[in-house]
């Protein structure tokens, strides 16, 4: 009966995601650009061969993985701390919870414009502070070695509340009786965190990580507005590269190949994340026993 009730939603999701994937797969096996007069011309997998030998694709893959892994890791650590604080009973907790969601509620475009101004040289507040304390300007958004760090900071600021909200819901689902029984047996708060809180939060952590990993892997608007992929393509993501091929170079066949290749990489990243979190859960269970 439960499977029958889930069938309509499952079919709908399969259609929403399956049809575009099938179309992308079909287009990726054809030349489809202004050169072909926007006609689909079979090219015997030339797009995939081009993808494999495309150094820019692999560079963007590295930059995307670097951005996603670092931002999601920092967000998870910060979100756990924030969720633990917001789960405590103290005066003003409700208004603090509401305010903490404001960064996540802001449109990404507006947020990216704000951070671009913050990191601007010489008019941004960070550069002004450097000048006051006598530190030479470092041109954050013009240095290929550090610009990507600025995009990570902006992404962490915006999306940490999202993970914190999921983890807070998980914390509120844990019965207080478990903590009280553990305390009566002489357990310390830090021990309760590793033996009770983290194991029971695993489903919520996995959900948050998979959601955020998918979002971070497909980052586009933050990079486009904040850096435009520069300087020297040092912050260009896979999504931005696919966008440029489709909308600037009008090469829709290769753009579809890029998007499909990015999807396969995302699936691999999600599987690896699930394995890592499961292994961590297994280690916690071993220590518990």
Helices and strands as residue ranges (DSSP letters): H 2-28, E 30-31, G 34-36, E 41-42, H 46-52, H 55-87, H 93-100, H 102-105, H 108-118, H 125-133, G 140-142, H 147-172, H 176-184, H 189-192, I 193-197, H 198-217, H 221-226, H 238-243, I 244-248, H 252-288
